[in-house]
Amino acid sequence: MYNKGILKYIGAYAAYMNGVDVIVFTAGTLENSAVQRKLIVDNLGYLGIKLDENKNNFRGEERIISTDNSKVKVIVVPTNEELMIAKDTYRLVTSL
């Protein structure tokens, strides 16, 4: 169900925008699971997306994981929610 929901939204937005240039995976499962990313991207071939399996099998750094000849770039962007919360908290506290 999780992947189905993601595919539904990507498909809807792709149709609404008449295609996409980039798909970004970030936060939680999709940032950290090469398997989940592959399961999703494998169902997006109709958009011209091609996944580079070697680039997909990593963790911890921003990276393009689509092949050089993919029509759509697929990027993984790591998040650091704790750092953002700390920065926002510091900004709010120091503005009092």
N, CA, C and O atoms as a CHARMM CRD file, in Angstrom:
* protein
*
  384
    1    1 MET  N      0.81700  -1.19100   0.00000 PROA 1      0.00000
    2    1 MET  CA     0.00000   0.00000   0.00000 PROA 1      0.00000
    3    1 MET  C      0.86400   1.26000   0.00000 PROA 1      0.00000
    4    1 MET  O      0.52900   2.24800  -0.65400 PROA 1      0.00000
    5    2 TYR  N      1.96600   1.22300   0.72700 PROA 2      0.00000
    6    2 TYR  CA     2.85600   2.37900   0.82800 PROA 2      0.00000
    7    2 TYR  C      3.36800   2.77900  -0.55500 PROA 2      0.00000
    8    2 TYR  O      3.24400   3.93300  -0.96400 PROA 2      0.00000
    9    3 ASN  N      3.94200   1.81500  -1.26600 PROA 3      0.00000
   10    3 ASN  CA     4.47100   2.09600  -2.60600 PROA 3      0.00000
   11    3 ASN  C      3.35500   2.47600  -3.57600 PROA 3      0.00000
   12    3 ASN  O      3.53900   3.34700  -4.42600 PROA 3      0.00000
   13    4 LYS  N      2.21300   1.83100  -3.45000 PROA 4      0.00000
   14    4 LYS  CA     1.09000   2.13900  -4.33100 PROA 4      0.00000
   15    4 LYS  C      0.67700   3.60200  -4.17500 PROA 4      0.00000
   16    4 LYS  O      0.39300   4.27900  -5.16300 PROA 4      0.00000
   17    5 GLY  N      0.64400   4.08100  -2.94700 PROA 5      0.00000
   18    5 GLY  CA     0.29200   5.47400  -2.69800 PROA 5      0.00000
   19    5 GLY  C      1.30300   6.43300  -3.30000 PROA 5      0.00000
   20    5 GLY  O      0.93000   7.44800  -3.88600 PROA 5      0.00000
   21    6 ILE  N      2.57100   6.11800  -3.15800 PROA 6      0.00000
   22    6 ILE  CA     3.62800   6.96300  -3.72200 PROA 6      0.00000
   23    6 ILE  C      3.53100   6.97900  -5.24300 PROA 6      0.00000
   24    6 ILE  O      3.61800   8.03700  -5.86700 PROA 6      0.00000
   25    7 LEU  N      3.35100   5.80900  -5.83100 PROA 7      0.00000
   26    7 LEU  CA     3.22200   5.72800  -7.29200 PROA 7      0.00000
   27    7 LEU  C      1.99800   6.49300  -7.79000 PROA 7      0.00000
   28    7 LEU  O      2.03800   7.12300  -8.84700 PROA 7      0.00000
   29    8 LYS  N      0.92600   6.43600  -7.03100 PROA 8      0.00000
   30    8 LYS  CA    -0.29100   7.15500  -7.39600 PROA 8      0.00000
   31    8 LYS  C     -0.02300   8.66300  -7.44100 PROA 8      0.00000
   32    8 LYS  O     -0.43400   9.33800  -8.38500 PROA 8      0.00000
   33    9 TYR  N      0.66100   9.18500  -6.43200 PROA 9      0.00000
   34    9 TYR  CA     0.94900  10.62100  -6.39900 PROA 9      0.00000
   35    9 TYR  C      1.93000  11.03700  -7.48800 PROA 9      0.00000
   36    9 TYR  O      1.74300  12.06500  -8.13800 PROA 9      0.00000
   37   10 ILE  N      2.97200  10.24100  -7.68600 PROA 10     0.00000
   38   10 ILE  CA     3.93200  10.57400  -8.75000 PROA 10     0.00000
   39   10 ILE  C      3.22600  10.57000 -10.10200 PROA 10     0.00000
   40   10 ILE  O      3.41400  11.47900 -10.91000 PROA 10     0.00000
   41   11 GLY  N      2.41600   9.54600 -10.34300 PROA 11     0.00000
   42   11 GLY  CA     1.68200   9.46600 -11.60700 PROA 11     0.00000
   43   11 GLY  C      0.72900  10.63400 -11.79900 PROA 11     0.00000
   44   11 GLY  O      0.62900  11.18700 -12.89400 PROA 11     0.00000
   45   12 ALA  N      0.02800  11.01000 -10.73200 PROA 12     0.00000
   46   12 ALA  CA    -0.91800  12.12500 -10.82000 PROA 12     0.00000
   47   12 ALA  C     -0.19600  13.43400 -11.11900 PROA 12     0.00000
   48   12 ALA  O     -0.62300  14.20200 -11.98000 PROA 12     0.00000
   49   13 TYR  N      0.89600  13.68400 -10.40800 PROA 13     0.00000
   50   13 TYR  CA     1.65200  14.91500 -10.64700 PROA 13     0.00000
   51   13 TYR  C      2.30600  14.90600 -12.02300 PROA 13     0.00000
   52   13 TYR  O      2.35500  15.93700 -12.69200 PROA 13     0.00000
   53   14 ALA  N      2.80100  13.76600 -12.44300 PROA 14     0.00000
   54   14 ALA  CA     3.41400  13.68000 -13.77700 PROA 14     0.00000
   55   14 ALA  C      2.37700  13.99600 -14.85300 PROA 14     0.00000
   56   14 ALA  O      2.67800  14.68800 -15.82500 PROA 14     0.00000
   57   15 ALA  N      1.16400  13.49100 -14.68100 PROA 15     0.00000
   58   15 ALA  CA     0.09900  13.78100 -15.64800 PROA 15     0.00000
   59   15 ALA  C     -0.28100  15.25700 -15.60300 PROA 15     0.00000
   60   15 ALA  O     -0.44200  15.88900 -16.64700 PROA 15     0.00000
   61   16 TYR  N     -0.42400  15.80300 -14.41100 PROA 16     0.00000
   62   16 TYR  CA    -0.82200  17.20400 -14.25100 PROA 16     0.00000
   63   16 TYR  C      0.21900  18.15800 -14.83500 PROA 16     0.00000
   64   16 TYR  O     -0.12900  19.17900 -15.42700 PROA 16     0.00000
   65   17 MET  N      1.49600  17.81900 -14.66400 PROA 17     0.00000
   66   17 MET  CA     2.57500  18.70000 -15.12500 PROA 17     0.00000
   67   17 MET  C      3.07500  18.32200 -16.51300 PROA 17     0.00000
   68   17 MET  O      4.03200  18.91100 -17.01600 PROA 17     0.00000
   69   18 ASN  N      2.42600  17.33700 -17.13000 PROA 18     0.00000
   70   18 ASN  CA     2.83100  16.86800 -18.45700 PROA 18     0.00000
   71   18 ASN  C      4.26500  16.34100 -18.45300 PROA 18     0.00000
   72   18 ASN  O      5.05600  16.64900 -19.34500 PROA 18     0.00000
   73   19 GLY  N      4.58700  15.54000 -17.43500 PROA 19     0.00000
   74   19 GLY  CA     5.92100  14.96000 -17.29000 PROA 19     0.00000
   75   19 GLY  C      6.65000  15.54600 -16.09300 PROA 19     0.00000
   76   19 GLY  O      6.17700  16.49500 -15.46700 PROA 19     0.00000
   77   20 VAL  N      7.78700  14.98400 -15.78700 PROA 20     0.00000
   78   20 VAL  CA     8.61900  15.47700 -14.68400 PROA 20     0.00000
   79   20 VAL  C     10.07100  15.50200 -15.13300 PROA 20     0.00000
   80   20 VAL  O     10.47800  14.74400 -16.01300 PROA 20     0.00000
   81   21 ASP  N     10.84100  16.38100 -14.51800 PROA 21     0.00000
   82   21 ASP  CA    12.27200  16.46900 -14.79700 PROA 21     0.00000
   83   21 ASP  C     13.08800  15.70500 -13.76500 PROA 21     0.00000
   84   21 ASP  O     14.11600  15.10700 -14.08200 PROA 21     0.00000
   85   22 VAL  N     12.60600  15.73600 -12.50500 PROA 22     0.00000
   86   22 VAL  CA    13.35600  15.15800 -11.39100 PROA 22     0.00000
   87   22 VAL  C     12.38500  14.53000 -10.40300 PROA 22     0.00000
   88   22 VAL  O     11.30000  15.05800 -10.16200 PROA 22     0.00000
   89   23 ILE  N     12.78200  13.40700  -9.83800 PROA 23     0.00000
   90   23 ILE  CA    12.09100  12.82200  -8.69100 PROA 23     0.00000
   91   23 ILE  C     13.11500  12.74700  -7.57100 PROA 23     0.00000
   92   23 ILE  O     14.22300  12.24200  -7.75800 PROA 23     0.00000
   93   24 VAL  N     12.73000  13.25900  -6.39400 PROA 24     0.00000
   94   24 VAL  CA    13.64200  13.29500  -5.25300 PROA 24     0.00000
   95   24 VAL  C     13.09000  12.40100  -4.15700 PROA 24     0.00000
   96   24 VAL  O     11.92800  12.52200  -3.76900 PROA 24     0.00000
   97   25 PHE  N     13.93000  11.50500  -3.66100 PROA 25     0.00000
   98   25 PHE  CA    13.60100  10.68500  -2.50400 PROA 25     0.00000
   99   25 PHE  C     14.33600  11.27300  -1.30800 PROA 25     0.00000
  100   25 PHE  O     15.54200  11.51000  -1.36100 PROA 25     0.00000
  101   26 THR  N     13.59500  11.50500  -0.22800 PROA 26     0.00000
  102   26 THR  CA    14.21100  12.06100   0.96700 PROA 26     0.00000
  103   26 THR  C     13.44100  11.58200   2.18900 PROA 26     0.00000
  104   26 THR  O     12.28700  11.16400   2.08600 PROA 26     0.00000
  105   27 ALA  N     14.07300  11.64700   3.31200 PROA 27     0.00000
  106   27 ALA  CA    13.47400  11.35100   4.61700 PROA 27     0.00000
  107   27 ALA  C     13.06400   9.88700   4.77400 PROA 27     0.00000
  108   27 ALA  O     12.53200   9.26300   3.85700 PROA 27     0.00000
  109   28 GLY  N     13.32600   9.37900   5.94200 PROA 28     0.00000
  110   28 GLY  CA    12.85300   8.06800   6.34000 PROA 28     0.00000
  111   28 GLY  C     13.16500   6.93700   5.38800 PROA 28     0.00000
  112   28 GLY  O     14.30100   6.76500   4.94700 PROA 28     0.00000
  113   29 THR  N     12.13400   6.16700   5.07900 PROA 29     0.00000
  114   29 THR  CA    12.27900   4.94000   4.30800 PROA 29     0.00000
  115   29 THR  C     12.91200   5.16100   2.94700 PROA 29     0.00000
  116   29 THR  O     13.83000   4.43400   2.56900 PROA 29     0.00000
  117   30 LEU  N     12.44100   6.14600   2.21000 PROA 30     0.00000
  118   30 LEU  CA    12.92400   6.30500   0.83600 PROA 30     0.00000
  119   30 LEU  C     14.33100   6.87000   0.77100 PROA 30     0.00000
  120   30 LEU  O     15.03300   6.66800  -0.22000 PROA 30     0.00000
  121   31 GLU  N     14.75000   7.56800   1.80100 PROA 31     0.00000
  122   31 GLU  CA    16.14500   8.01100   1.86300 PROA 31     0.00000
  123   31 GLU  C     17.06000   6.83400   2.18200 PROA 31     0.00000
  124   31 GLU  O     18.18400   6.76300   1.68500 PROA 31     0.00000
  125   32 ASN  N     16.58400   5.92500   3.00100 PROA 32     0.00000
  126   32 ASN  CA    17.44700   4.89100   3.56300 PROA 32     0.00000
  127   32 ASN  C     17.29200   3.49900   2.96800 PROA 32     0.00000
  128   32 ASN  O     18.06900   2.60900   3.31300 PROA 32     0.00000
  129   33 SER  N     16.33400   3.27900   2.10000 PROA 33     0.00000
  130   33 SER  CA    16.09600   1.92900   1.58700 PROA 33     0.00000
  131   33 SER  C     16.24600   1.85100   0.07000 PROA 33     0.00000
  132   33 SER  O     15.38400   2.30800  -0.68000 PROA 33     0.00000
  133   34 ALA  N     17.34900   1.26700  -0.36000 PROA 34     0.00000
  134   34 ALA  CA    17.57400   1.05400  -1.79300 PROA 34     0.00000
  135   34 ALA  C     16.50200   0.13700  -2.37000 PROA 34     0.00000
  136   34 ALA  O     16.10500   0.29700  -3.52400 PROA 34     0.00000
  137   35 VAL  N     16.03700  -0.81400  -1.58300 PROA 35     0.00000
  138   35 VAL  CA    15.00700  -1.75300  -2.04100 PROA 35     0.00000
  139   35 VAL  C     13.70400  -1.00900  -2.32800 PROA 35     0.00000
  140   35 VAL  O     13.08900  -1.21500  -3.37400 PROA 35     0.00000
  141   36 GLN  N     13.28300  -0.14900  -1.40600 PROA 36     0.00000
  142   36 GLN  CA    12.04600   0.60800  -1.60800 PROA 36     0.00000
  143   36 GLN  C     12.14500   1.52900  -2.81800 PROA 36     0.00000
  144   36 GLN  O     11.20900   1.62400  -3.61200 PROA 36     0.00000
  145   37 ARG  N     13.28300   2.20800  -2.95700 PROA 37     0.00000
  146   37 ARG  CA    13.46700   3.08800  -4.11800 PROA 37     0.00000
  147   37 ARG  C     13.36400   2.29200  -5.41100 PROA 37     0.00000
  148   37 ARG  O     12.71700   2.73000  -6.36200 PROA 37     0.00000
  149   38 LYS  N     14.00000   1.12300  -5.44900 PROA 38     0.00000
  150   38 LYS  CA    13.96800   0.27900  -6.65200 PROA 38     0.00000
  151   38 LYS  C     12.54200  -0.18000  -6.95800 PROA 38     0.00000
  152   38 LYS  O     12.11400  -0.14900  -8.11200 PROA 38     0.00000
  153   39 LEU  N     11.81500  -0.60000  -5.94000 PROA 39     0.00000
  154   39 LEU  CA    10.43400  -1.04600  -6.14600 PROA 39     0.00000
  155   39 LEU  C      9.57700   0.06200  -6.75500 PROA 39     0.00000
  156   39 LEU  O      8.71400  -0.20200  -7.59300 PROA 39     0.00000
  157   40 ILE  N      9.81500   1.28300  -6.33800 PROA 40     0.00000
  158   40 ILE  CA     9.04900   2.40800  -6.87800 PROA 40     0.00000
  159   40 ILE  C      9.50500   2.74200  -8.29100 PROA 40     0.00000
  160   40 ILE  O      8.68700   2.82900  -9.20600 PROA 40     0.00000
  161   41 VAL  N     10.80700   2.93100  -8.47100 PROA 41     0.00000
  162   41 VAL  CA    11.33000   3.34300  -9.77800 PROA 41     0.00000
  163   41 VAL  C     11.05100   2.29000 -10.84900 PROA 41     0.00000
  164   41 VAL  O     10.80300   2.63900 -12.00300 PROA 41     0.00000
  165   42 ASP  N     11.08700   1.02500 -10.48800 PROA 42     0.00000
  166   42 ASP  CA    10.80600  -0.03400 -11.46600 PROA 42     0.00000
  167   42 ASP  C      9.40000   0.08600 -12.06300 PROA 42     0.00000
  168   42 ASP  O      9.13900  -0.43500 -13.14800 PROA 42     0.00000
  169   43 ASN  N      8.50600   0.76300 -11.36400 PROA 43     0.00000
  170   43 ASN  CA     7.14100   0.95900 -11.85900 PROA 43     0.00000
  171   43 ASN  C      6.94900   2.29700 -12.56600 PROA 43     0.00000
  172   43 ASN  O      5.82500   2.66900 -12.90200 PROA 43     0.00000
  173   44 LEU  N      8.04500   3.02100 -12.79000 PROA 44     0.00000
  174   44 LEU  CA     7.95600   4.32900 -13.43800 PROA 44     0.00000
  175   44 LEU  C      8.65700   4.35300 -14.79200 PROA 44     0.00000
  176   44 LEU  O      9.00100   5.42000 -15.30000 PROA 44     0.00000
  177   45 GLY  N      8.86400   3.18800 -15.36500 PROA 45     0.00000
  178   45 GLY  CA     9.53400   3.10800 -16.66200 PROA 45     0.00000
  179   45 GLY  C      8.81900   3.88000 -17.75500 PROA 45     0.00000
  180   45 GLY  O      9.45600   4.36000 -18.69300 PROA 45     0.00000
  181   46 TYR  N      7.50100   4.00400 -17.64500 PROA 46     0.00000
  182   46 TYR  CA     6.73400   4.74200 -18.65700 PROA 46     0.00000
  183   46 TYR  C      7.12000   6.21900 -18.71600 PROA 46     0.00000
  184   46 TYR  O      6.82600   6.89900 -19.69900 PROA 46     0.00000
  185   47 LEU  N      7.78200   6.72100 -17.66000 PROA 47     0.00000
  186   47 LEU  CA     8.26700   8.10700 -17.65500 PROA 47     0.00000
  187   47 LEU  C      9.67100   8.22100 -18.24400 PROA 47     0.00000
  188   47 LEU  O     10.21500   9.31800 -18.37100 PROA 47     0.00000
  189   48 GLY  N     10.24600   7.08100 -18.60000 PROA 48     0.00000
  190   48 GLY  CA    11.60200   7.09400 -19.15200 PROA 48     0.00000
  191   48 GLY  C     12.67800   7.06500 -18.08900 PROA 48     0.00000
  192   48 GLY  O     13.82900   7.41600 -18.34800 PROA 48     0.00000
  193   49 ILE  N     12.29900   6.64200 -16.88200 PROA 49     0.00000
  194   49 ILE  CA    13.25000   6.59000 -15.76900 PROA 49     0.00000
  195   49 ILE  C     14.01300   5.28000 -15.81700 PROA 49     0.00000
  196   49 ILE  O     13.43400   4.20700 -15.98900 PROA 49     0.00000
  197   50 LYS  N     15.32900   5.38900 -15.66000 PROA 50     0.00000
  198   50 LYS  CA    16.19400   4.21100 -15.59100 PROA 50     0.00000
  199   50 LYS  C     17.05600   4.34000 -14.34700 PROA 50     0.00000
  200   50 LYS  O     17.75800   5.33500 -14.16200 PROA 50     0.00000
  201   51 LEU  N     16.99500   3.32900 -13.50300 PROA 51     0.00000
  202   51 LEU  CA    17.72800   3.32600 -12.24500 PROA 51     0.00000
  203   51 LEU  C     19.09500   2.69700 -12.42200 PROA 51     0.00000
  204   51 LEU  O     19.21800   1.63700 -13.03700 PROA 51     0.00000
  205   52 ASP  N     20.12400   3.34000 -11.89100 PROA 52     0.00000
  206   52 ASP  CA    21.46800   2.76100 -11.84400 PROA 52     0.00000
  207   52 ASP  C     21.56400   1.98800 -10.53100 PROA 52     0.00000
  208   52 ASP  O     21.64600   2.58200  -9.45600 PROA 52     0.00000
  209   53 GLU  N     21.55300   0.67600 -10.62600 PROA 53     0.00000
  210   53 GLU  CA    21.52500  -0.18100  -9.43200 PROA 53     0.00000
  211   53 GLU  C     22.71600   0.06600  -8.50700 PROA 53     0.00000
  212   53 GLU  O     22.56400   0.05000  -7.28500 PROA 53     0.00000
  213   54 ASN  N     23.89600   0.29200  -9.08000 PROA 54     0.00000
  214   54 ASN  CA    25.08400   0.53500  -8.25200 PROA 54     0.00000
  215   54 ASN  C     24.97400   1.84500  -7.49200 PROA 54     0.00000
  216   54 ASN  O     25.29700   1.90500  -6.30600 PROA 54     0.00000
  217   55 LYS  N     24.51700   2.89800  -8.16700 PROA 55     0.00000
  218   55 LYS  CA    24.36600   4.19600  -7.49900 PROA 55     0.00000
  219   55 LYS  C     23.26300   4.15200  -6.45000 PROA 55     0.00000
  220   55 LYS  O     23.32100   4.86800  -5.45100 PROA 55     0.00000
  221   56 ASN  N     22.26100   3.31300  -6.67800 PROA 56     0.00000
  222   56 ASN  CA    21.14700   3.20500  -5.73500 PROA 56     0.00000
  223   56 ASN  C     21.55500   2.51900  -4.43200 PROA 56     0.00000
  224   56 ASN  O     20.95700   2.78000  -3.38800 PROA 56     0.00000
  225   57 ASN  N     22.54800   1.66000  -4.47700 PROA 57     0.00000
  226   57 ASN  CA    22.95200   0.88100  -3.30100 PROA 57     0.00000
  227   57 ASN  C     23.96100   1.63000  -2.44200 PROA 57     0.00000
  228   57 ASN  O     25.14300   1.28400  -2.41800 PROA 57     0.00000
  229   58 PHE  N     23.50300   2.63600  -1.75300 PROA 58     0.00000
  230   58 PHE  CA    24.35300   3.43600  -0.88500 PROA 58     0.00000
  231   58 PHE  C     23.47100   4.06500   0.18500 PROA 58     0.00000
  232   58 PHE  O     22.24500   3.96400   0.13700 PROA 58     0.00000
  233   59 ARG  N     24.10900   4.71000   1.14100 PROA 59     0.00000
  234   59 ARG  CA    23.38000   5.47700   2.16000 PROA 59     0.00000
  235   59 ARG  C     24.22800   6.65000   2.58800 PROA 59     0.00000
  236   59 ARG  O     25.45700   6.58200   2.57200 PROA 59     0.00000
  237   60 GLY  N     23.56700   7.72700   2.97100 PROA 60     0.00000
  238   60 GLY  CA    24.24000   8.79100   3.68300 PROA 60     0.00000
  239   60 GLY  C     24.75300   9.98300   2.90600 PROA 60     0.00000
  240   60 GLY  O     25.31500  10.89900   3.50500 PROA 60     0.00000
  241   61 GLU  N     24.58100  10.00700   1.58900 PROA 61     0.00000
  242   61 GLU  CA    25.04700  11.17500   0.84500 PROA 61     0.00000
  243   61 GLU  C     24.08100  11.49400  -0.28500 PROA 61     0.00000
  244   61 GLU  O     23.41100  10.61000  -0.81900 PROA 61     0.00000
  245   62 GLU  N     24.02200  12.76800  -0.63700 PROA 62     0.00000
  246   62 GLU  CA    23.18000  13.16900  -1.76200 PROA 62     0.00000
  247   62 GLU  C     23.76900  12.59100  -3.03800 PROA 62     0.00000
  248   62 GLU  O     24.97600  12.66100  -3.27100 PROA 62     0.00000
  249   63 ARG  N     22.89600  12.01900  -3.86100 PROA 63     0.00000
  250   63 ARG  CA    23.40700  11.35300  -5.05500 PROA 63     0.00000
  251   63 ARG  C     22.31100  11.19400  -6.10300 PROA 63     0.00000
  252   63 ARG  O     21.15100  10.94600  -5.77400 PROA 63     0.00000
  253   64 ILE  N     22.69700  11.34100  -7.37000 PROA 64     0.00000
  254   64 ILE  CA    21.81000  11.00200  -8.48000 PROA 64     0.00000
  255   64 ILE  C     21.89300   9.49300  -8.65800 PROA 64     0.00000
  256   64 ILE  O     22.98400   8.94400  -8.81300 PROA 64     0.00000
  257   65 ILE  N     20.74600   8.82000  -8.63700 PROA 65     0.00000
  258   65 ILE  CA    20.74200   7.35800  -8.72400 PROA 65     0.00000
  259   65 ILE  C     20.17000   6.85300 -10.04300 PROA 65     0.00000
  260   65 ILE  O     20.06600   5.64400 -10.25200 PROA 65     0.00000
  261   66 SER  N     19.80400   7.75700 -10.92000 PROA 66     0.00000
  262   66 SER  CA    19.34400   7.35100 -12.24900 PROA 66     0.00000
  263   66 SER  C     20.54600   7.20200 -13.17500 PROA 66     0.00000
  264   66 SER  O     21.63200   7.70800 -12.89000 PROA 66     0.00000
  265   67 THR  N     20.33800   6.50500 -14.27900 PROA 67     0.00000
  266   67 THR  CA    21.41900   6.33600 -15.25600 PROA 67     0.00000
  267   67 THR  C     21.62400   7.64200 -16.01700 PROA 67     0.00000
  268   67 THR  O     20.77800   8.53600 -15.97900 PROA 67     0.00000
  269   68 ASP  N     22.74600   7.73800 -16.69900 PROA 68     0.00000
  270   68 ASP  CA    23.04600   8.93900 -17.47900 PROA 68     0.00000
  271   68 ASP  C     22.04800   9.15600 -18.61500 PROA 68     0.00000
  272   68 ASP  O     21.81800  10.29300 -19.02700 PROA 68     0.00000
  273   69 ASN  N     21.45400   8.07300 -19.12300 PROA 69     0.00000
  274   69 ASN  CA    20.50600   8.20900 -20.23500 PROA 69     0.00000
  275   69 ASN  C     19.03800   8.15400 -19.79500 PROA 69     0.00000
  276   69 ASN  O     18.14500   8.00600 -20.62900 PROA 69     0.00000
  277   70 SER  N     18.79300   8.27200 -18.49600 PROA 70     0.00000
  278   70 SER  CA    17.42500   8.32700 -17.99400 PROA 70     0.00000
  279   70 SER  C     16.79700   9.66000 -18.39200 PROA 70     0.00000
  280   70 SER  O     17.45600  10.69800 -18.31800 PROA 70     0.00000
  281   71 LYS  N     15.54400   9.64500 -18.80700 PROA 71     0.00000
  282   71 LYS  CA    14.86100  10.88500 -19.19600 PROA 71     0.00000
  283   71 LYS  C     14.51500  11.74600 -17.98200 PROA 71     0.00000
  284   71 LYS  O     14.32400  12.95600 -18.10800 PROA 71     0.00000
  285   72 VAL  N     14.43700  11.12600 -16.82100 PROA 72     0.00000
  286   72 VAL  CA    14.12700  11.81900 -15.57300 PROA 72     0.00000
  287   72 VAL  C     15.24900  11.53800 -14.58600 PROA 72     0.00000
  288   72 VAL  O     15.63100  10.38400 -14.39500 PROA 72     0.00000
  289   73 LYS  N     15.78200  12.58500 -13.95500 PROA 73     0.00000
  290   73 LYS  CA    16.79100  12.37900 -12.91800 PROA 73     0.00000
  291   73 LYS  C     16.10000  11.91400 -11.65000 PROA 73     0.00000
  292   73 LYS  O     15.02800  12.40300 -11.29400 PROA 73     0.00000
  293   74 VAL  N     16.72500  10.96700 -10.97600 PROA 74     0.00000
  294   74 VAL  CA    16.24100  10.50100  -9.68300 PROA 74     0.00000
  295   74 VAL  C     17.35400  10.78300  -8.68400 PROA 74     0.00000
  296   74 VAL  O     18.49000  10.34400  -8.85900 PROA 74     0.00000
  297   75 ILE  N     17.01100  11.52000  -7.63600 PROA 75     0.00000
  298   75 ILE  CA    18.00700  11.97600  -6.67100 PROA 75     0.00000
  299   75 ILE  C     17.59000  11.55200  -5.27200 PROA 75     0.00000
  300   75 ILE  O     16.40300  11.55700  -4.94300 PROA 75     0.00000
  301   76 VAL  N     18.57100  11.18400  -4.44600 PROA 76     0.00000
  302   76 VAL  CA    18.34600  10.93100  -3.02800 PROA 76     0.00000
  303   76 VAL  C     19.00200  12.06800  -2.25900 PROA 76     0.00000
  304   76 VAL  O     20.17800  12.37100  -2.46400 PROA 76     0.00000
  305   77 VAL  N     18.23400  12.69700  -1.37400 PROA 77     0.00000
  306   77 VAL  CA    18.74400  13.80300  -0.56700 PROA 77     0.00000
  307   77 VAL  C     18.55200  13.44500   0.90400 PROA 77     0.00000
  308   77 VAL  O     17.41900  13.35200   1.37500 PROA 77     0.00000
  309   78 PRO  N     19.65200  13.24200   1.63400 PROA 78     0.00000
  310   78 PRO  CA    19.53600  12.93900   3.06100 PROA 78     0.00000
  311   78 PRO  C     18.95000  14.12100   3.84100 PROA 78     0.00000
  312   78 PRO  O     19.16800  15.28200   3.49400 PROA 78     0.00000
  313   79 THR  N     18.21400  13.80300   4.88300 PROA 79     0.00000
  314   79 THR  CA    17.67800  14.83500   5.76200 PROA 79     0.00000
  315   79 THR  C     18.30900  14.70700   7.13100 PROA 79     0.00000
  316   79 THR  O     18.86200  13.66400   7.48300 PROA 79     0.00000
  317   80 ASN  N     18.22200  15.76000   7.88200 PROA 80     0.00000
  318   80 ASN  CA    18.69800  15.74700   9.25900 PROA 80     0.00000
  319   80 ASN  C     17.68400  16.53800  10.07400 PROA 80     0.00000
  320   80 ASN  O     17.90900  17.69900  10.41200 PROA 80     0.00000
  321   81 GLU  N     16.56200  15.89000  10.38400 PROA 81     0.00000
  322   81 GLU  CA    15.47600  16.55900  11.08000 PROA 81     0.00000
  323   81 GLU  C     15.91200  17.10800  12.43000 PROA 81     0.00000
  324   81 GLU  O     15.50500  18.20600  12.81100 PROA 81     0.00000
  325   82 GLU  N     16.73100  16.36200  13.15300 PROA 82     0.00000
  326   82 GLU  CA    17.17100  16.79800  14.47000 PROA 82     0.00000
  327   82 GLU  C     17.96500  18.10000  14.38700 PROA 82     0.00000
  328   82 GLU  O     17.78800  18.98600  15.22300 PROA 82     0.00000
  329   83 LEU  N     18.83800  18.22300  13.38600 PROA 83     0.00000
  330   83 LEU  CA    19.61200  19.45000  13.21000 PROA 83     0.00000
  331   83 LEU  C     18.69600  20.62500  12.89100 PROA 83     0.00000
  332   83 LEU  O     18.88900  21.71900  13.42000 PROA 83     0.00000
  333   84 MET  N     17.70900  20.41500  12.03800 PROA 84     0.00000
  334   84 MET  CA    16.78200  21.50100  11.69500 PROA 84     0.00000
  335   84 MET  C     15.96700  21.93500  12.91100 PROA 84     0.00000
  336   84 MET  O     15.73900  23.13000  13.10500 PROA 84     0.00000
  337   85 ILE  N     15.52900  20.98900  13.72300 PROA 85     0.00000
  338   85 ILE  CA    14.79800  21.32400  14.94600 PROA 85     0.00000
  339   85 ILE  C     15.68900  22.13400  15.87400 PROA 85     0.00000
  340   85 ILE  O     15.24500  23.13300  16.44200 PROA 85     0.00000
  341   86 ALA  N     16.94400  21.71600  16.03600 PROA 86     0.00000
  342   86 ALA  CA    17.88100  22.43900  16.89900 PROA 86     0.00000
  343   86 ALA  C     18.12100  23.85600  16.38200 PROA 86     0.00000
  344   86 ALA  O     18.12800  24.80300  17.16900 PROA 86     0.00000
  345   87 LYS  N     18.31600  24.01600  15.08000 PROA 87     0.00000
  346   87 LYS  CA    18.53800  25.35300  14.50400 PROA 87     0.00000
  347   87 LYS  C     17.31400  26.24800  14.68400 PROA 87     0.00000
  348   87 LYS  O     17.44500  27.41700  15.04800 PROA 87     0.00000
  349   88 ASP  N     16.12400  25.70200  14.42900 PROA 88     0.00000
  350   88 ASP  CA    14.90200  26.48900  14.59900 PROA 88     0.00000
  351   88 ASP  C     14.69700  26.87400  16.06000 PROA 88     0.00000
  352   88 ASP  O     14.30800  28.00200  16.36000 PROA 88     0.00000
  353   89 THR  N     14.95800  25.93800  16.96300 PROA 89     0.00000
  354   89 THR  CA    14.82700  26.22400  18.39200 PROA 89     0.00000
  355   89 THR  C     15.79700  27.31700  18.80800 PROA 89     0.00000
  356   89 THR  O     15.41300  28.24600  19.51800 PROA 89     0.00000
  357   90 TYR  N     17.04400  27.21800  18.37800 PROA 90     0.00000
  358   90 TYR  CA    18.05200  28.23400  18.69900 PROA 90     0.00000
  359   90 TYR  C     17.61900  29.60000  18.16500 PROA 90     0.00000
  360   90 TYR  O     17.72400  30.60600  18.86700 PROA 90     0.00000
  361   91 ARG  N     17.14200  29.63100  16.94400 PROA 91     0.00000
  362   91 ARG  CA    16.70200  30.90000  16.33900 PROA 91     0.00000
  363   91 ARG  C     15.55100  31.51000  17.13200 PROA 91     0.00000
  364   91 ARG  O     15.53800  32.71700  17.37400 PROA 91     0.00000
  365   92 LEU  N     14.58800  30.69000  17.53700 PROA 92     0.00000
  366   92 LEU  CA    13.45300  31.19600  18.30500 PROA 92     0.00000
  367   92 LEU  C     13.87000  31.67900  19.68800 PROA 92     0.00000
  368   92 LEU  O     13.43800  32.74200  20.13300 PROA 92     0.00000
  369   93 VAL  N     14.69900  30.90900  20.36000 PROA 93     0.00000
  370   93 VAL  CA    15.12800  31.26400  21.71600 PROA 93     0.00000
  371   93 VAL  C     15.96900  32.53400  21.71500 PROA 93     0.00000
  372   93 VAL  O     15.81100  33.37700  22.59700 PROA 93     0.00000
  373   94 THR  N     16.84700  32.68100  20.75400 PROA 94     0.00000
  374   94 THR  CA    17.71600  33.86500  20.72500 PROA 94     0.00000
  375   94 THR  C     16.98000  35.11100  20.24600 PROA 94     0.00000
  376   94 THR  O     17.50200  36.21800  20.38200 PROA 94     0.00000
  377   95 SER  N     15.78500  34.95700  19.69100 PROA 95     0.00000
  378   95 SER  CA    15.02600  36.13100  19.24500 PROA 95     0.00000
  379   95 SER  C     14.10300  36.67200  20.33600 PROA 95     0.00000
  380   95 SER  O     13.45700  37.70100  20.14200 PROA 95     0.00000
  381   96 LEU  N     14.03500  35.99300  21.47600 PROA 96     0.00000
  382   96 LEU  CA    13.15800  36.43900  22.58200 PROA 96     0.00000
  383   96 LEU  C     13.72100  37.63000  23.30800 PROA 96     0.00000
  384   96 LEU  O     13.10800  38.12200  24.25600 PROA 96     0.00000
